[in-house]
Amino acid sequence: MVIEPPKIAVVILNYNSAEDTLACLEALRLANGGERRVWVVDNASEDGSQESLPPRLREGETWLETGDNLGYAGGNNAGIRAAMTWGAEYVLVLNPDCRVEPHFLPPLVRALEGFPRAGMACPLVLDEEGATVQSLGGQSDLWTGRCGRRLNGTPAELAGQQRWSEVDFPHGACVLMRREMLEDVGLFNEAYFLYYEDVELGLRARREGWLTLAIPHSRVRHADTTERGKGDPVVAYYGTRNQAWVVAEYGRFLQRLSFLLVSCYGRWPLKVLGRAARGQFKAAGAVARGAWRGHHGKDWRETGHLALPWQGRPKRYPEPLP
């Protein structure tokens, strides 16, 4: 009896990150595990990626242009749909600033093969030096809206002693997804555009009976830009808005009420004042606008990401920032 290896697709979303994408590909080429095909999706980069990257791709690596900046969700969805058309049984979403270890993939595949109701598996994500944990999956608290990375800041040697575990959502920098789960629950919600898409997909999958597993024996390294992004208006707006959307969709009445009380009388005013005090006036305005849109906007109810196969051009969701 011959056991065929699973067909695994890898989606790497490039946006003005040509050098990172090439380095990511170099590490991926050295990794083992299954029949693979790679899609490098470009979100209308302006750094010359369209000219520099395609000639440097190898056999089994496909260049795919979206023609617009569709955000993390829309760009990755374009690659996922192409991968599913190819016949992928599993789809690995991988950020270009990730560096995978040679044996990172088999533990993720074994986890999904061993648990039929596991829809996603994510690795232990370390910092660039491999010394400190960024995440081993994530946990959500819908009473406060806090969605945190598990074991963040823990020394890598201690995290390596962990066993696999069920988590609320994967870290979107690197996650392996089962085709059947995607066909059941849909892809990333493109209305989110940027931030919290991994949280929303994890909670949606769990609502439909799928598990997300964190596998510490699978390791990748990832550049963490959290601190650098705190004063960025784009980060401030989408982070604030999308956190509210997650609670609006998945929180029960009392959880939504608790979140609004915590946010309206604490989190949001303090964020606005804190950024203004540091002279980050655009970021302060973006927090206020994100809070308003998070509470009153209903774009998260869009259903285009549920349609498989996709017909037509993805909708572009980003809004002009203040």
Contacts in CASP RR format, 6 or more apart in sequence:
PFRMAT RR
TARGET T0000
AUTHOR 0000-0000-0000
METHOD contacts of the structure
MODEL  1
MVIEPPKIAVVILNYNSAEDTLACLEALRLANGGERRVWVVDNASEDGSQ
ESLPPRLREGETWLETGDNLGYAGGNNAGIRAAMTWGAEYVLVLNPDCRV
EPHFLPPLVRALEGFPRAGMACPLVLDEEGATVQSLGGQSDLWTGRCGRR
LNGTPAELAGQQRWSEVDFPHGACVLMRREMLEDVGLFNEAYFLYYEDVE
LGLRARREGWLTLAIPHSRVRHADTTERGKGDPVVAYYGTRNQAWVVAEY
GRFLQRLSFLLVSCYGRWPLKVLGRAARGQFKAAGAVARGAWRGHHGKDW
RETGHLALPWQGRPKRYPEPLP
5 33 0 8 1.000
5 34 0 8 1.000
5 35 0 8 1.000
6 34 0 8 1.000
6 35 0 8 1.000
6 89 0 8 1.000
6 90 0 8 1.000
6 109 0 8 1.000
6 113 0 8 1.000
7 35 0 8 1.000
7 37 0 8 1.000
7 86 0 8 1.000
7 87 0 8 1.000
7 88 0 8 1.000
7 89 0 8 1.000
7 90 0 8 1.000
8 33 0 8 1.000
8 34 0 8 1.000
8 35 0 8 1.000
8 36 0 8 1.000
8 37 0 8 1.000
8 88 0 8 1.000
8 89 0 8 1.000
8 90 0 8 1.000
8 91 0 8 1.000
8 92 0 8 1.000
8 105 0 8 1.000
8 109 0 8 1.000
8 176 0 8 1.000
9 36 0 8 1.000
9 37 0 8 1.000
9 38 0 8 1.000
9 39 0 8 1.000
9 79 0 8 1.000
9 80 0 8 1.000
9 82 0 8 1.000
9 83 0 8 1.000
9 84 0 8 1.000
9 86 0 8 1.000
9 87 0 8 1.000
9 88 0 8 1.000
9 90 0 8 1.000
9 91 0 8 1.000
9 92 0 8 1.000
10 28 0 8 1.000
10 36 0 8 1.000
10 37 0 8 1.000
10 38 0 8 1.000
10 39 0 8 1.000
10 91 0 8 1.000
10 92 0 8 1.000
10 94 0 8 1.000
11 38 0 8 1.000
11 39 0 8 1.000
11 41 0 8 1.000
11 76 0 8 1.000
11 79 0 8 1.000
11 80 0 8 1.000
11 83 0 8 1.000
11 91 0 8 1.000
11 92 0 8 1.000
11 93 0 8 1.000
11 94 0 8 1.000
12 21 0 8 1.000
12 24 0 8 1.000
12 25 0 8 1.000
12 28 0 8 1.000
12 38 0 8 1.000
12 39 0 8 1.000
12 40 0 8 1.000
12 41 0 8 1.000
12 94 0 8 1.000
12 95 0 8 1.000
12 96 0 8 1.000
13 41 0 8 1.000
13 43 0 8 1.000
13 71 0 8 1.000
13 72 0 8 1.000
13 75 0 8 1.000
13 76 0 8 1.000
13 93 0 8 1.000
13 95 0 8 1.000
13 96 0 8 1.000
14 21 0 8 1.000
14 40 0 8 1.000
14 41 0 8 1.000
14 42 0 8 1.000
14 43 0 8 1.000
14 45 0 8 1.000
14 49 0 8 1.000
14 53 0 8 1.000
14 96 0 8 1.000
15 42 0 8 1.000
15 43 0 8 1.000
15 44 0 8 1.000
15 45 0 8 1.000
15 69 0 8 1.000
15 71 0 8 1.000
16 45 0 8 1.000
16 46 0 8 1.000
16 47 0 8 1.000
16 49 0 8 1.000
17 45 0 8 1.000
17 47 0 8 1.000
17 49 0 8 1.000
17 96 0 8 1.000
17 97 0 8 1.000
18 45 0 8 1.000
18 47 0 8 1.000
18 48 0 8 1.000
18 49 0 8 1.000
18 52 0 8 1.000
18 53 0 8 1.000
20 96 0 8 1.000
20 97 0 8 1.000
20 223 0 8 1.000
21 40 0 8 1.000
21 49 0 8 1.000
21 53 0 8 1.000
21 96 0 8 1.000
22 53 0 8 1.000
22 56 0 8 1.000
23 96 0 8 1.000
23 99 0 8 1.000
24 94 0 8 1.000
24 95 0 8 1.000
24 96 0 8 1.000
24 97 0 8 1.000
24 98 0 8 1.000
24 99 0 8 1.000
24 100 0 8 1.000
25 38 0 8 1.000
25 40 0 8 1.000
25 57 0 8 1.000
25 61 0 8 1.000
27 98 0 8 1.000
27 99 0 8 1.000
27 100 0 8 1.000
28 38 0 8 1.000
28 94 0 8 1.000
28 100 0 8 1.000
29 58 0 8 1.000
30 102 0 8 1.000
31 100 0 8 1.000
31 101 0 8 1.000
31 102 0 8 1.000
31 103 0 8 1.000
31 104 0 8 1.000
31 105 0 8 1.000
32 102 0 8 1.000
32 103 0 8 1.000
32 105 0 8 1.000
32 106 0 8 1.000
33 105 0 8 1.000
33 106 0 8 1.000
33 109 0 8 1.000
34 105 0 8 1.000
34 109 0 8 1.000
36 60 0 8 1.000
37 60 0 8 1.000
37 61 0 8 1.000
37 62 0 8 1.000
37 83 0 8 1.000
37 86 0 8 1.000
37 88 0 8 1.000
38 57 0 8 1.000
38 60 0 8 1.000
38 61 0 8 1.000
38 62 0 8 1.000
39 61 0 8 1.000
39 62 0 8 1.000
39 64 0 8 1.000
39 79 0 8 1.000
39 82 0 8 1.000
39 83 0 8 1.000
40 53 0 8 1.000
40 57 0 8 1.000
40 61 0 8 1.000
40 62 0 8 1.000
40 63 0 8 1.000
40 64 0 8 1.000
41 64 0 8 1.000
41 65 0 8 1.000
41 66 0 8 1.000
41 75 0 8 1.000
41 76 0 8 1.000
41 78 0 8 1.000
41 79 0 8 1.000
42 49 0 8 1.000
42 50 0 8 1.000
42 53 0 8 1.000
42 63 0 8 1.000
42 64 0 8 1.000
42 65 0 8 1.000
42 66 0 8 1.000
42 67 0 8 1.000
43 66 0 8 1.000
43 67 0 8 1.000
43 68 0 8 1.000
43 69 0 8 1.000
43 70 0 8 1.000
43 71 0 8 1.000
43 75 0 8 1.000
44 65 0 8 1.000
44 66 0 8 1.000
44 67 0 8 1.000
44 68 0 8 1.000
44 69 0 8 1.000
50 65 0 8 1.000
53 63 0 8 1.000
54 63 0 8 1.000
57 63 0 8 1.000
62 82 0 8 1.000
64 78 0 8 1.000
64 79 0 8 1.000
64 82 0 8 1.000
66 74 0 8 1.000
66 75 0 8 1.000
66 78 0 8 1.000
66 314 0 8 1.000
68 316 0 8 1.000
69 316 0 8 1.000
69 318 0 8 1.000
70 77 0 8 1.000
70 78 0 8 1.000
70 190 0 8 1.000
70 193 0 8 1.000
70 314 0 8 1.000
70 316 0 8 1.000
70 317 0 8 1.000
71 190 0 8 1.000
71 193 0 8 1.000
71 194 0 8 1.000
71 317 0 8 1.000
71 318 0 8 1.000
72 188 0 8 1.000
72 192 0 8 1.000
72 193 0 8 1.000
72 194 0 8 1.000
72 195 0 8 1.000
72 197 0 8 1.000
73 187 0 8 1.000
73 188 0 8 1.000
73 189 0 8 1.000
73 190 0 8 1.000
73 191 0 8 1.000
73 192 0 8 1.000
73 193 0 8 1.000
73 194 0 8 1.000
73 197 0 8 1.000
73 305 0 8 1.000
74 188 0 8 1.000
74 190 0 8 1.000
74 193 0 8 1.000
74 314 0 8 1.000
75 314 0 8 1.000
76 93 0 8 1.000
76 187 0 8 1.000
76 188 0 8 1.000
77 187 0 8 1.000
77 188 0 8 1.000
77 190 0 8 1.000
77 305 0 8 1.000
77 310 0 8 1.000
77 314 0 8 1.000
78 314 0 8 1.000
80 91 0 8 1.000
80 93 0 8 1.000
80 177 0 8 1.000
80 182 0 8 1.000
80 187 0 8 1.000
81 187 0 8 1.000
81 308 0 8 1.000
81 309 0 8 1.000
81 310 0 8 1.000
83 91 0 8 1.000
84 91 0 8 1.000
84 179 0 8 1.000
84 182 0 8 1.000
84 183 0 8 1.000
84 308 0 8 1.000
84 309 0 8 1.000
85 309 0 8 1.000
87 179 0 8 1.000
88 179 0 8 1.000
89 178 0 8 1.000
89 179 0 8 1.000
90 109 0 8 1.000
90 112 0 8 1.000
90 176 0 8 1.000
90 177 0 8 1.000
90 178 0 8 1.000
90 179 0 8 1.000
91 176 0 8 1.000
91 177 0 8 1.000
91 179 0 8 1.000
91 182 0 8 1.000
92 105 0 8 1.000
92 108 0 8 1.000
92 174 0 8 1.000
92 175 0 8 1.000
92 176 0 8 1.000
92 177 0 8 1.000
93 172 0 8 1.000
93 174 0 8 1.000
93 175 0 8 1.000
93 177 0 8 1.000
94 100 0 8 1.000
94 173 0 8 1.000
94 174 0 8 1.000
95 172 0 8 1.000
95 173 0 8 1.000
95 174 0 8 1.000
95 222 0 8 1.000
97 173 0 8 1.000
97 222 0 8 1.000
97 223 0 8 1.000
98 125 0 8 1.000
98 173 0 8 1.000
98 174 0 8 1.000
98 220 0 8 1.000
98 221 0 8 1.000
98 222 0 8 1.000
99 128 0 8 1.000
99 220 0 8 1.000
99 221 0 8 1.000
99 222 0 8 1.000
100 174 0 8 1.000
100 220 0 8 1.000
101 218 0 8 1.000
101 219 0 8 1.000
101 220 0 8 1.000
101 221 0 8 1.000
103 218 0 8 1.000
104 123 0 8 1.000
104 174 0 8 1.000
104 218 0 8 1.000
104 219 0 8 1.000
104 220 0 8 1.000
105 176 0 8 1.000
105 218 0 8 1.000
107 123 0 8 1.000
107 215 0 8 1.000
107 217 0 8 1.000
107 218 0 8 1.000
108 121 0 8 1.000
108 122 0 8 1.000
108 123 0 8 1.000
108 176 0 8 1.000
108 215 0 8 1.000
108 218 0 8 1.000
109 121 0 8 1.000
109 176 0 8 1.000
111 118 0 8 1.000
111 121 0 8 1.000
111 164 0 8 1.000
111 213 0 8 1.000
111 215 0 8 1.000
112 118 0 8 1.000
112 119 0 8 1.000
112 120 0 8 1.000
112 121 0 8 1.000
112 176 0 8 1.000
112 178 0 8 1.000
112 213 0 8 1.000
115 211 0 8 1.000
115 213 0 8 1.000
117 209 0 8 1.000
117 210 0 8 1.000
117 211 0 8 1.000
118 178 0 8 1.000
118 210 0 8 1.000
118 211 0 8 1.000
118 212 0 8 1.000
118 213 0 8 1.000
119 177 0 8 1.000
119 178 0 8 1.000
119 180 0 8 1.000
119 181 0 8 1.000
119 205 0 8 1.000
119 210 0 8 1.000
119 211 0 8 1.000
119 212 0 8 1.000
120 170 0 8 1.000
120 175 0 8 1.000
120 176 0 8 1.000
120 177 0 8 1.000
120 178 0 8 1.000
120 181 0 8 1.000
120 201 0 8 1.000
120 202 0 8 1.000
120 205 0 8 1.000
120 210 0 8 1.000
120 211 0 8 1.000
120 212 0 8 1.000
120 213 0 8 1.000
121 170 0 8 1.000
121 175 0 8 1.000
121 176 0 8 1.000
121 212 0 8 1.000
121 213 0 8 1.000
121 214 0 8 1.000
121 215 0 8 1.000
121 218 0 8 1.000
122 135 0 8 1.000
122 136 0 8 1.000
122 137 0 8 1.000
122 167 0 8 1.000
122 170 0 8 1.000
122 171 0 8 1.000
122 172 0 8 1.000
122 174 0 8 1.000
122 175 0 8 1.000
122 176 0 8 1.000
122 212 0 8 1.000
122 213 0 8 1.000
122 214 0 8 1.000
122 215 0 8 1.000
123 174 0 8 1.000
123 214 0 8 1.000
123 215 0 8 1.000
123 216 0 8 1.000
123 218 0 8 1.000
123 219 0 8 1.000
123 220 0 8 1.000
124 133 0 8 1.000
124 135 0 8 1.000
124 136 0 8 1.000
124 156 0 8 1.000
124 159 0 8 1.000
124 160 0 8 1.000
124 162 0 8 1.000
124 214 0 8 1.000
124 215 0 8 1.000
124 216 0 8 1.000
124 217 0 8 1.000
124 218 0 8 1.000
124 219 0 8 1.000
124 220 0 8 1.000
125 133 0 8 1.000
125 134 0 8 1.000
125 135 0 8 1.000
125 136 0 8 1.000
125 137 0 8 1.000
125 149 0 8 1.000
125 171 0 8 1.000
125 173 0 8 1.000
125 174 0 8 1.000
125 219 0 8 1.000
125 220 0 8 1.000
125 221 0 8 1.000
125 222 0 8 1.000
126 132 0 8 1.000
126 133 0 8 1.000
126 134 0 8 1.000
126 156 0 8 1.000
126 219 0 8 1.000
126 220 0 8 1.000
126 221 0 8 1.000
126 222 0 8 1.000
127 133 0 8 1.000
127 134 0 8 1.000
127 221 0 8 1.000
127 222 0 8 1.000
127 224 0 8 1.000
128 221 0 8 1.000
128 222 0 8 1.000
128 223 0 8 1.000
128 224 0 8 1.000
129 221 0 8 1.000
130 156 0 8 1.000
130 221 0 8 1.000
131 155 0 8 1.000
131 156 0 8 1.000
132 153 0 8 1.000
132 154 0 8 1.000
132 155 0 8 1.000
132 156 0 8 1.000
133 151 0 8 1.000
133 152 0 8 1.000
133 153 0 8 1.000
133 154 0 8 1.000
133 155 0 8 1.000
133 156 0 8 1.000
133 159 0 8 1.000
134 149 0 8 1.000
134 152 0 8 1.000
134 153 0 8 1.000
134 171 0 8 1.000
134 173 0 8 1.000
134 222 0 8 1.000
134 224 0 8 1.000
135 149 0 8 1.000
135 150 0 8 1.000
135 151 0 8 1.000
135 152 0 8 1.000
135 171 0 8 1.000
136 149 0 8 1.000
136 150 0 8 1.000
136 151 0 8 1.000
136 159 0 8 1.000
136 162 0 8 1.000
136 165 0 8 1.000
136 167 0 8 1.000
136 214 0 8 1.000
136 216 0 8 1.000
137 149 0 8 1.000
137 150 0 8 1.000
137 167 0 8 1.000
137 168 0 8 1.000
137 169 0 8 1.000
137 170 0 8 1.000
137 171 0 8 1.000
137 212 0 8 1.000
137 214 0 8 1.000
138 147 0 8 1.000
138 148 0 8 1.000
138 149 0 8 1.000
138 150 0 8 1.000
138 167 0 8 1.000
138 168 0 8 1.000
138 169 0 8 1.000
138 170 0 8 1.000
138 171 0 8 1.000
138 214 0 8 1.000
139 147 0 8 1.000
139 148 0 8 1.000
139 150 0 8 1.000
139 167 0 8 1.000
139 168 0 8 1.000
140 146 0 8 1.000
140 147 0 8 1.000
140 148 0 8 1.000
140 168 0 8 1.000
140 169 0 8 1.000
140 199 0 8 1.000
140 203 0 8 1.000
140 246 0 8 1.000
141 147 0 8 1.000
142 246 0 8 1.000
142 247 0 8 1.000
142 250 0 8 1.000
142 251 0 8 1.000
142 252 0 8 1.000
142 255 0 8 1.000
142 259 0 8 1.000
143 255 0 8 1.000
143 258 0 8 1.000
143 259 0 8 1.000
143 262 0 8 1.000
144 258 0 8 1.000
144 259 0 8 1.000
144 262 0 8 1.000
145 243 0 8 1.000
145 246 0 8 1.000
145 247 0 8 1.000
145 259 0 8 1.000
145 262 0 8 1.000
147 168 0 8 1.000
147 169 0 8 1.000
147 196 0 8 1.000
147 199 0 8 1.000
147 243 0 8 1.000
147 246 0 8 1.000
149 171 0 8 1.000
150 167 0 8 1.000
150 214 0 8 1.000
151 159 0 8 1.000
151 162 0 8 1.000
159 216 0 8 1.000
160 216 0 8 1.000
160 217 0 8 1.000
161 216 0 8 1.000
162 216 0 8 1.000
163 216 0 8 1.000
164 213 0 8 1.000
164 214 0 8 1.000
164 215 0 8 1.000
164 216 0 8 1.000
164 217 0 8 1.000
165 213 0 8 1.000
165 214 0 8 1.000
166 211 0 8 1.000
166 212 0 8 1.000
166 213 0 8 1.000
166 214 0 8 1.000
167 212 0 8 1.000
167 213 0 8 1.000
167 214 0 8 1.000
168 199 0 8 1.000
168 202 0 8 1.000
168 203 0 8 1.000
168 206 0 8 1.000
168 212 0 8 1.000
169 198 0 8 1.000
169 199 0 8 1.000
169 200 0 8 1.000
169 201 0 8 1.000
169 202 0 8 1.000
169 203 0 8 1.000
169 212 0 8 1.000
170 198 0 8 1.000
170 201 0 8 1.000
170 202 0 8 1.000
170 212 0 8 1.000
170 214 0 8 1.000
171 198 0 8 1.000
172 197 0 8 1.000
172 198 0 8 1.000
173 220 0 8 1.000
173 222 0 8 1.000
174 220 0 8 1.000
174 222 0 8 1.000
175 198 0 8 1.000
181 205 0 8 1.000
181 210 0 8 1.000
182 308 0 8 1.000
183 308 0 8 1.000
184 208 0 8 1.000
184 210 0 8 1.000
185 201 0 8 1.000
185 204 0 8 1.000
185 205 0 8 1.000
185 208 0 8 1.000
185 210 0 8 1.000
185 306 0 8 1.000
186 204 0 8 1.000
186 305 0 8 1.000
186 306 0 8 1.000
186 308 0 8 1.000
187 201 0 8 1.000
187 305 0 8 1.000
187 306 0 8 1.000
187 308 0 8 1.000
188 197 0 8 1.000
188 198 0 8 1.000
188 200 0 8 1.000
188 201 0 8 1.000
188 305 0 8 1.000
189 197 0 8 1.000
189 200 0 8 1.000
189 201 0 8 1.000
189 204 0 8 1.000
189 300 0 8 1.000
189 302 0 8 1.000
189 305 0 8 1.000
190 302 0 8 1.000
190 304 0 8 1.000
190 305 0 8 1.000
190 314 0 8 1.000
190 315 0 8 1.000
190 317 0 8 1.000
191 245 0 8 1.000
191 299 0 8 1.000
191 300 0 8 1.000
191 301 0 8 1.000
191 302 0 8 1.000
191 305 0 8 1.000
191 317 0 8 1.000
192 200 0 8 1.000
192 238 0 8 1.000
192 242 0 8 1.000
192 245 0 8 1.000
192 300 0 8 1.000
192 317 0 8 1.000
193 238 0 8 1.000
193 317 0 8 1.000
193 318 0 8 1.000
194 234 0 8 1.000
194 238 0 8 1.000
194 239 0 8 1.000
194 242 0 8 1.000
194 318 0 8 1.000
195 235 0 8 1.000
195 238 0 8 1.000
195 239 0 8 1.000
195 242 0 8 1.000
196 238 0 8 1.000
196 239 0 8 1.000
196 242 0 8 1.000
196 243 0 8 1.000
196 245 0 8 1.000
196 246 0 8 1.000
197 242 0 8 1.000
199 246 0 8 1.000
200 242 0 8 1.000
200 245 0 8 1.000
200 246 0 8 1.000
200 249 0 8 1.000
200 250 0 8 1.000
200 300 0 8 1.000
202 212 0 8 1.000
203 246 0 8 1.000
203 249 0 8 1.000
203 250 0 8 1.000
204 250 0 8 1.000
205 211 0 8 1.000
205 212 0 8 1.000
206 212 0 8 1.000
207 250 0 8 1.000
229 235 0 8 1.000
230 236 0 8 1.000
230 283 0 8 1.000
231 275 0 8 1.000
231 278 0 8 1.000
231 280 0 8 1.000
231 283 0 8 1.000
232 283 0 8 1.000
233 282 0 8 1.000
233 283 0 8 1.000
233 285 0 8 1.000
233 286 0 8 1.000
233 321 0 8 1.000
233 322 0 8 1.000
234 286 0 8 1.000
234 321 0 8 1.000
235 283 0 8 1.000
236 271 0 8 1.000
236 275 0 8 1.000
236 283 0 8 1.000
236 284 0 8 1.000
236 285 0 8 1.000
236 286 0 8 1.000
236 287 0 8 1.000
236 290 0 8 1.000
237 286 0 8 1.000
237 287 0 8 1.000
237 289 0 8 1.000
237 290 0 8 1.000
237 293 0 8 1.000
237 321 0 8 1.000
238 290 0 8 1.000
239 290 0 8 1.000
240 268 0 8 1.000
240 271 0 8 1.000
240 286 0 8 1.000
240 287 0 8 1.000
240 290 0 8 1.000
240 291 0 8 1.000
240 294 0 8 1.000
241 290 0 8 1.000
241 291 0 8 1.000
241 293 0 8 1.000
241 294 0 8 1.000
242 294 0 8 1.000
244 259 0 8 1.000
244 263 0 8 1.000
244 290 0 8 1.000
244 291 0 8 1.000
244 294 0 8 1.000
244 295 0 8 1.000
245 294 0 8 1.000
245 297 0 8 1.000
245 299 0 8 1.000
245 300 0 8 1.000
247 255 0 8 1.000
247 256 0 8 1.000
247 259 0 8 1.000
248 256 0 8 1.000
248 294 0 8 1.000
248 300 0 8 1.000
249 300 0 8 1.000
251 259 0 8 1.000
260 295 0 8 1.000
263 291 0 8 1.000
268 287 0 8 1.000
268 288 0 8 1.000
268 291 0 8 1.000
271 284 0 8 1.000
271 287 0 8 1.000
272 284 0 8 1.000
272 285 0 8 1.000
272 287 0 8 1.000
272 288 0 8 1.000
273 284 0 8 1.000
274 280 0 8 1.000
274 284 0 8 1.000
275 281 0 8 1.000
275 283 0 8 1.000
275 284 0 8 1.000
275 285 0 8 1.000
275 287 0 8 1.000
276 284 0 8 1.000
282 321 0 8 1.000
282 322 0 8 1.000
285 322 0 8 1.000
286 321 0 8 1.000
286 322 0 8 1.000
289 321 0 8 1.000
289 322 0 8 1.000
293 319 0 8 1.000
299 317 0 8 1.000
302 315 0 8 1.000
304 315 0 8 1.000
END
